[in-house]
Amino acid sequence: MLKQLCGVARINFLSLTLVCIALAAGASWQAGFVLHYATLALVTAVGLCAHLSVNAFNEYFDFKSGLDFLTERTPFSGGSGTLVRYPMASTAALTLAIVSLLLTIGGGLYLSYQLNWRPLMLGIPGVVLIYTYTQYVNRWPLLCLLAPGIGFGVFMILGSYWVLAGSVSAAAWVLAVIMLLLVSNLLLLNQFPDADADRRVGRRHLPIVIGRRRSASVYTLLLLLSYLVLLAAVAGGILPRQCLLALLSLPLLIKLLPGLFRYADKPKQLTPYLGLNALLCHLYPLLLLAGLIWAGIGHKAL
């Protein structure tokens, strides 16, 4: 059963949560706040439970709707297929989703009680998003596009920073917006192979509504916007200039963007580009984190 639960949880995708929380912690530290490791550990646990819960709900609801039997899976789309292979594990999957959600709520309430109640303004809609994403959000194209980014960028990064620093800064908002754009793009591209199957169960995300090629243009626009936000934030003194390290991720676009447009309507040939997109979504924020640490070390050495 442990193997099935790990499949439902999509353990290999939880790294994105660690990257987001590390970025929030790095920004807090660079801004001069002392990191309390027990608090950081609890914030990380809450974030992982939230991510695990949304994954498990997604697996359960996609199995119950029949979508899992229609999709052609890739390493980055179509779900894990765990419940198709082990249908008797569906109850365990739902239990995992609910327990993880309850742990998320409990951890969030404890942090609010101990430190600051204001992050609940992000936590409450975050909990709603976890439960509604698969069943309801996927039927509204624009909301479906932005919801993943809001979840990881705004709710996770901004919420983590708020707990760790006790307030929200302009730099935290910039990092949240950058991750909003990157994670929205991550899920947008992963919808390309699933579009035909998703249409059959009533979903209405962008690749269904406007087509894959136009969705590729939306992807490009959001990606370029993320770099423009970075440049503007550095030029305006909101982020330290060392954060320009994130521009080292630009060479990935040389292969990613032409391949995306070339194979937009050929989902089976998109898999390498889905991998590049996942790499970009991790490398860009990790380079931002390296820049923040570099700037923080330099400042503390003075």
C-alpha positions, 0 to 999 in steps of 0.5 A: 500500500505504501507504494500506491500512496507514494504514487498517488502523492506524486512524491517526485513532484513535491520538490517544487514545494521545497524550492518555493519555501527555500526561496521564501526563507532565503528572501527573509534571511537576506532581508535581515530576519533571523531564521528560526529552524523549528518554524521553517521546518513546520512551514515546510511540513505544512507546504508539503502536506498541502501539495500532497493533498492537492495531488491526492485529490487530483488522482482520486477525482480523475479516477472517479470521473474516468479521466484516468482511463482516457489519458495517454500518460507522460512523465509530466502529465496524465497523472500517475496512473496508480489508481488505474492499476490499483483501483482498490487503493482509491479509498486510501487515496481519498483518505490520504488527501483528507488527512493531508488537508487536515494536517495543513489546516492544523499546522496553519492554525498552530502557526497563526496562533503562535506567531501571526494570524494574518497569514490566514488571509492566504491560508483559508483561500489556499485550503479552498483551492486545494479541494476545488482545483480538480473538480471546479477550477478546471472548468474556468479557463483563466482561473485554471491558468492562474490557480496553480501559480497563485497556489505556489506563488502567492499562497506558498511563497508569500505565506511562508515569508509572512510567517518567517518575517512577520510581515510582507515586503515588496521583494516577497511580492516580486518573488511570488509574482515570478513563481506565479507566472512560472508555475502557471506555465508549468501546468499550462504546458502539462495540459497539452497532452491531456487536452483531448481527454480533458475535453471529454470529461468537461474540462475547459482549460486554455489548450481546449478553449483556444487551442494548443498553438495559441496556448503556446503563445500565452506560455511565451508571454507569461515566461517573458513577463517573468523575466521583465518582472525580474529586471524591473525589480532589480532596476527598482532596487526591490531585489538585489542585483545578484538576483540577475543570476536567474538570467542564466536560465535563459539558454533553456529557452533556445531549445524550449520555445522552438520545440514547443511551437513545432510540436504544439499539436503533436503531444507525443513529441512534446515530452522532452519539452515538458521536461525542459519546462519542469527544469526551468521552473526549478532552475530559475527560482534556485538561481534567484535563491543563490542570488539572494544568498550571495547578496545576504552574505555580502551585506553581512560581511560589510 
